[in-house]
Amino acid sequence: MGTATVLVADDDHGIRTVLTQALGRAGYDVRTTGNAATLWRWVSDGDGDLVITDVIMPDENGLDLIPRIKKLRPELRVIVMSAQNTLLTAIKAAERGAFEYLPKPFDLGELVAVVNRALAMQPSAQAPANDIATERLPIVGRSPAMQDIYRAVARLMNTDLTVMITGESGTGKELVARALHDFGRRRGGPFVAVNMAAIPRELIESELFGHEKGSFTGAMSRASGRFEQAEGGTLFLDEIGDMPPEAQTRLLRVLQDGKYTSVGGRTPIKSNVRIVAATHRDLTQLIKLGMFREDLYYRLNVVPIRIPPLRQRLEDIPELISHFLTQGIGEGLPSKALEPAAIERLKNHRWPGNVRELENMMKRMVALYNEPVIGVDVVEMELAGANAAQITDDAEPATLSGTIERHLRDYFDGHNGALPPRGLYDRVLRELERPLITLTLVATRGNQVKAAEVLGLNRNTLRKKIRELDIGVMRGPK
């Protein structure tokens, strides 16, 4: 087999020169053009073994050319490069059959590696998936960190692989989960989200798998669970690290067998649901503490996606501000703008609350201040209040009350002020007791006598609480 020929289409002469040199050094013949018409003529004549095309060209959009190329020569792989570095660009490239999408500016070494991989693979006549309609972007940002997420979404959206999304609170984990669903092949089915931290532990199994009439006190009729409600679609399990052990066991069984039974039921129910999980906690640490099943972790963590905190993508702030201001207009808020100095000031903030904090600040300033253009003085006042609140939080980082207060504040912020389920007082006590007793047992290597002494409890009281909280008694390292 002779030297492979790469066809390059880009209206930027500099890009064409750089690619010719890089691919030439890699041992390929390169033919370049600045328009789509010439590229199409070469493809129609049967020339070339691989295509690299820009999106925006003077005569035609490179994305629109891909379906015609795939129809005429299904085996010819196409690599798309673009300076329009949005989620939609990555998704459209994947939907129309591109082998890979590379946002500009890209690393030449990475491009050559992609070319090597594309030409080394066996020819495939797989047709591209149905095209998607242009929709409002659910995720905003053009930083390199976000480009990695866009490409991951584009690759995973038409699969049923289980995805684990990690990131700090407020980074947008549910938005990524929704993008996987809304742009994927399951978009015609339901998207059902459930927050493990917002459900009383004793009700989680019923919430997920449903229950039969009379299966427990208060079960007056049959109730469907979230698995049943998500049938044919996507089930998003948020804060999976807060799932109790008994529910972890049942979820593992579903992932292994594809079947589940409702609480009180006997007949297995086949599940056709794509699972996407998320957490802001370190599950590997929970595994070491015996609070999360290791086998479940590997079942859920088939494909990990990490969402970066806002402080690691500050270059996205101007675009996020524009997005939230436009979004506010749709919600009935007046049209406003920020002066450049105000935007620069926001780029220097720590953003402990991440994108959610920025969104709330934008909408608050638009609603409370009359100026059509919000200046740096207003931003300074808002940030002073945010910093004062953060100082209060940071002043007592080791206090239990401060930790509980921050947890509850995160809950209310994340649920737009909605009230939690009844029994909050007992639930907080149970959430406190469980890790306290579990970690004490780990520290005493499972010795309940010593653990009772450390906790200041009667041994019988400790045994009772172990049973009530369903704590697995395990031994630490010797």
N, C-alpha and C positions, 0 to 999 in steps of 0.2 A: 504494500500500500504506500502511495506517494505522500508527499507533504500535504497536510490539510490546509485548506484555504478558508480564511475568515473574512466575511463581508462586514464592513463597518459603515454605518450611516449616522452622521452627526453634522449639523450645520456649523459647528465650531471647528475652524481649521486647526487650532491648537490641540484640541482633543484628538482629532484624526492623526496628527503628527505623533503625539505621545503614544497612542495605541499602536500605530504602525511600528514604532521603535520597540516598544515593550513586547509585542507579539512576535516581531521579527527576531528579537533576541531569544525568544522561547522556541524558535524553529518553525514558525508558521508563515505561510504566504498571506499577505494582507492586501485587500482591495478596499478602497475607501471612496465615499461619496458624501455630498452635502445635502442630498434630497432623497425622498422616499421613492420617487419615480424610477431613478436609476437602480436603486436597491431592488425594486420589484422586477425590473427587466432582467437583472442578473439571476434572481431566484427563478423567474419564469423560464430562463434559458437553461436551468439546471446547474448553474454555477454555485460554487461555495459549499463548504461542509458545516458552517456555523454562521449565524447572523448575530451581530451586536448592533442594536439600534437605539437612538435617542427617542424620547417621546415627542418633544416639540420640534418639528421641522417645517420649513417654509411652505411645503406643498401638501403635507398630510401628517396626521398624528401617528406616531410609530405604533401606539397601542392598537389603532384601527387596522394597521397592516398585518398584525399577527394572525388573526383568524384566516385571512386570505392565504398567508404563507402556510399555515397548518393544513388548510384544505388542499392546497396544491401539492405540498411536499410534507406530509405528516412527520417524516423522520428528521426533518431539519430543525435543529434546536435554535431557539431565539433567546438571547440575553438582552434585557431591557436596562438602560441607564437613564436616569432623569434627575433634574434639579428640582422637580416638583415633588419634594420628599414628604408626601403625606401618606396616611394609611390607605387612602383610596387608590393611590397610584400603585402601591404594592399589591393590593387586592385585585385591581383590574388586570395587572400584569399576570398574576397567577390564574385568574379566571379565564383569560384569553389564551392561555397555554404557554406562557413564557417559561423557559427553563429556570431562570433566575432573574431577580431584580436587584440592581445595584444603585443606591442613591449617590448622586454627585455631591461633593468630591469623594471619590473612592480610592482605595489603596490599589496601586497597580499590581502588587503581588497577589492581592486577593482576586483581582480580575483574571490574571493569568491562571490562577488555581482553579477558578470556576470554568474557564475555557478548557483546561486540561480535563477536568471532571466530565464536562459535557461531551467532549469528543471521545472520551474513553468508554462511555456508556453505550450499551447496545441500542440500536435504533428502536423507536417505539412509534406506533401508529395511533396512540391514544389521542382521542379528540378532546379539545378543551371543554371545560364546563360551561354551562349557560352563563351569559354575561349578566352582570348586575346593573341595576339602575344607580345613577348618581344620587347619593344620599348625603344628608348632613353628617359630617365627620363626628364620630363618637369620641375620638381621642385626638388631642391637639398637640403639636410640637414637631420640630424638625431637627432636634438635636441628634447626635449619633446614637445616644442611648435609646431614643424613641425609634430610630430606624431599625434597630435590632428587634424591637417588639413588633413593628409593622411587618417585618419579614417573617417573624415567627407566626403571627396571626394568618398571614397569607398562605403559609405552608400547612398550617394545622386546621384551617377552617372547614375544609372538606374531608376531614378524617373524623373518626370516632375515638381517637386516642384520648386518654384521660390526661388532663392538664392540671398542674399545681402552680398557682399564681401566688407569689410572695411579695411582700413590700410593706412599708410602714402604713399606719392608718392615714387615710386621706390621699393616697397616691393614685387611686383610680383602679383598683383591682376588679371591681364589678364592671367597669366600662370595658376592660379587656375581655372579660368573660362574655359580655353582651356582644362585643364585636365578633368573637369566635362563633357565636350563634347567629347573629343577624346577617353576616356575610357568608355563612356556610350553607351546606346542603340541608341542614335541619332548620333553616330559617322559617319554613312553613309550619313548624311545630311550636309548642309553647316554650318560653324561657321562664323557669321557676327558680327564684332565689330564696334561700333560707339561711338565716344567721344563727349558727349554733349557740352563740353567746347570748342570744335574746330569748331562748326557749328554756323553761325550767327543765332540769336534767331528767326528771321523772316523766316528762311528756315528749321527749325527743323521739323515742321509737315510734310512738303513735303519730307524731307529726310527720315523720319521714315515710312510714310504711302503712299508715292508716290503722284502723281498729274495727273489730266486729262488735255488734250489739251485745252488751253484757260482758264484754271482755274484762272490764274493770269498773269499779264504782263510778257512776256518772256517765258511763257509756250507754246512753239511751237509744242510740241508733248507730248504724254503720257509718263510718267516716272515711273518706279517701285520704291518702297521704300524699306527700309531695312527689314521691316516685310515680304514683298513678297520675297525678296532675301534669307531670312533665313528660308523659308517654309520647314518644315520637320526637321529642325535643331535647332540651338541655336542662340539667339540674345543677344549679350553682350552689355549692356548699361553702358558705362563707364562714370564716373563723373556725375552720375544721379542728384546730387545736383544742377547742373547748368541748369537743364531743366526748361524752362519757364512755367508759370502757365497754359497757354492754351494747351500746349503739355502734361502737367501732367494730365489734365482732359481727354484728348483723350486716353492716355495710361491707365488710370484707367478704362475707358470703355472697352478697349481690355481685360484687366485682369479679369473684371467682366463677360463680355459676350462672350469672345473668338472671337469677330468680330470687324472689323474696316472699315472705308470708306476712300478712297483716298481724297486728297484735290480737291474739285470740283466734286467729285463723289457722286452718290446717292445709288448705290447698295452695301449693306454690303458684306464684304469679310471675309470668315471664316479663322481664323488663327490657324495653327498648329505649334507653335513655343514655345520653352522653353526659358524663360526669366532669365538671370543672370545679376544682376546690381552690380555696384561698385561705391565707393566714398571714398575720403580722408577727406570729410567734416563731421561735426556732424549734421546729419539730424534732430535730436531732437531740436537743437538750431534753425535751419532754420524753423522748424514748429512753434516754439514760436514766431519767427519774422514774421510769415505769408508768408514765402517765399517757403514753401514746404507743400503739402497737407498731412494731417495726415492720411487720409484714404488710400492714395496711399502708404505711408510709410509702413503701416501694410500689404498691399497687396504684396509689394516687399520684406519685411523683414520676409518672412515665415520661412526661415532657415538662420540665420546669420553665417558668417565665418569671423573671424578677423585674418588678416595676421600680425604677430608681426614685429616690426622694427628690423633691423639687430643688433642693440645694445642689443637686448634682446635674441639673439641667436648666440653669438660670437663663440660658439663651432663649428658652422657650417662653419666658414670662411675657414679652410683648404680644406674642400671638395668643397666649392664654387670656391676657387682659382683653384683647379685641374680641375673642370668642365669648367671654362672659358678659361683656357690655352688649354685644348683639343678642345674646341669649336673654338678657334682662329686658330688652325691648319687647321680645315675644311674650314675656311674663307681665307686661304692663308697666315696666319702669321707663322713665324718660331716657331719651338718647343723650349720652354723655361721652366725653373723651378725656384722656389724661395728657397733660403736657409732658414733653420728653423728659424733663428733669424729674418728674414724679415717677415715670416708668423706671428711670435709672436708679432712683432711690429704692424702689421695690425690688430691684435686682440685687440689692445689697442686704436684704433681710434674710434671716436664717430659715424662716418658714418651717417651724416645728410641726405645724398642722398640714404641711404639704399643699397640694393643689386645692383641697377642700378649704383650707384657710384663705387662700388667695381668692377663691370664688366668693366666699362669704364676705370678705373685705370689699370686693368690687361692688357687690350688690348693696352692701350697707352704705358705702359712700355715695352711690348713685341715688339711693332712696333718701338719705339724710341731708345732703348738701345741695344747695340751689345752683351753684356755678355750672355753666354748660361745659366748661373745661376745668377739670379738677387739677389743682396745682400741688406743688410739692409740700406746701404748708399743711394742707389737709391730710396728705399721706403721712407726714411726720406726726401729726396728732394721732392718727389711727395706729401707726406703728408704736408710738409711745405707750398707748393703752395695751397693745398686744405684748410689748416687751415687759410691761409692768406685771401683767398676768403671768407671763412666763417666769419672771423672777420669783413671783410668789410660788409657782409650781416647783421651781428649782431650789428654793430656799430650804425645803424639807424633803429631799428626794428619798430619804431612807424611812420616812414615817409611813406607817400603814394607812393612816387616815388620808394622807395625801395621795397615795397610790389608788385607794378606793375612790376618792373624789375624782381623780383624773379618769379612771375607768368609766365611772358613771357619766362624766361630762362627755367623753368620747361616744358613749352610747346615745345620749340625747342629741348630740351634734350629728351623729350618723343616721339618726332616724327622724330628723327635722322636728324635734320636739315632741314626737309621739310618746305616749306613756308606755312603760314596759308592762308585761302581764302582771296580774295580781300576785300577791305573795312576795313582793320585792324584798321585804325585811328578812324572811326566812331563807330566801334564795341567796342573798348576800352572805348570811351566816354559813350556809352550806358551802358556798364557793370558797369561803375563808377556811372552814374546817377541813375540807378535803385535802388541799395541798399541805396544810399545817400538819395533819396527822400522817399523810403519805411520806412527806420528807423526813419527819421525825422517825418513822419506821425504817426508812432507808438509812438514816444516820445511825440507828441502833441495830442495823442488820436484821431487822424483823423481830427483835426481842421486845415483846409487848410489855413486859414488866418494866424494863428500862424506859421504854417510850412513855408509859404511864407516869413514871417518876419525872421525866423531863417536862411533860405537859402539865403535871400537877393534877392528874385525873385519877380516879379510882380505876383499878384494872377492869372491873366489870363494866364501868361506864365506857372505857376505851373500846372494849370488845363490842359493846352495843353500837357505838358509833361506827366502827369498822363495818359491821353488818349493814347498818342503815345507809351508809354512804357507798356501800359496795366497793370497798377498797381492797384491792388485791395485796395480800401480805407477801412481800418479796424481800429477798436478802440482798444487801449491797455487797461490794467486793470484799473479800477477806484479806 
